[in-house]
Amino acid sequence: MATSFDLVCVAEQVLAAKRAGVNTMHERPLVSEFNYFLEHRKELADRYPDRVIVIVDQSVVGDYDTELTAFRAASAKYRPGTFLVQRCSQDPSGFTASYYGFHIRVPCTQ
């Protein structure tokens, strides 16, 4: 279930994407990245246990200790809406499949 904290993050990312020219209403960015994660979840969790990975174009491009660190690193290299930040876990409750044009589970910076 999304919290108000999650929704603020989503709203911030949608606004950042619109500023970057990503059409969040008609495009479904990150669907293929999330499907890649789901299809490879076990091997990714084995390779990156309790790590946070960044997926771009169905490839892991980095792994980090925290969502915030992963988000900041990915934001420095990729446009908003083009990367997925996902914690790796064997437990399926550790991920979500919510799409608002983005898959966001990243702490917002204050």
N, C-alpha and C positions, 0 to 999 in steps of 0.2 A: 504494500500500500504506500502510495506517495505521501510524503509529509509536506508541510508548507515549506520546509527547508529545500526539499527536492524540487518543488514547483518554482521556487525563486531561482534555483540553478537553471532549470529548463527555460524560464523566461529570459534570464540573462543570455543564455546560449542562442535562443531564437533571435533576440535583438542583435547579438554579435553576428550571427549568420546573415541576417537581413542587411546589415551594414557592409558585409563582405560580398553581398550579391548572391547568396544562396537562397533559392526559392523554397521556403520551408513548407509551403502549403501543397505544392504539386509534386515535388520530388520526394522520394523516399530514401534519403541518404542513410547509410549505415545498416540497411536491411541485410545486404550481402555480408557485411562485416559481422553482424550479430549472428547470422546463420552460420558463418564460418566458425565463430566461437562455439555455437551449440554443437555443430558437427564434430569439432575437435576438442570439446571441453575436457574429456578425460586425459588426453595426451598433454594438453596445455596445462591442466592442473598438476599433472605429474612433473612436467618440465619447469613450471613456474609456481610452485606451491605457495599459497598465500601472498602472491605478488600481484601487482597491478600491471596489466599489459595494455599497450596501445596497438590497435589493429587498424591498418590502412590497406585498402585494396586486397583484403583477405590475406594479409601477411602481418605477423607480429613485428613491429618496428622498434619496440623497446619494452623493458620491464622495470618497475619501480617499486619502492616501498609503500607509497601512499597514492591515493587518487589525485590529490592536489599536485604532487610532484609530477605525476604522469601527465596530468592536464596541462600544467605549465610548460613542460618539455614539448609536448605535442603541439601546443598553441604557438610555440616559437617556430615550428617547422611547417605546420599544415593549417589550411583554412578551417575556420569553424564549420562543423558539419561534415567534415571529410575524414574524421578519425573517431574511433570508438575507444573509450577508456573502460576497462573491465577488470574486476578482481577475479583471479583464478581460485577456484575452490572445488573440491569434490562434492560439496553440498549444494544441490540445486537451488536452495533458498538464498544462496549468495549472489544471485544475479536476477535481473529483471528483463522483461521484454516489452517495456513501454516505449512507444515511439511518438515523439512530438517533432518529427523531423530529425530527432537526435536521440541518442541513448545516453542519458546523463545520470550519473551517480557520483558527482564530484562535489566536494565542499566548495561553497562560494567563498571568495575572498571578501573580507570586510574592510 
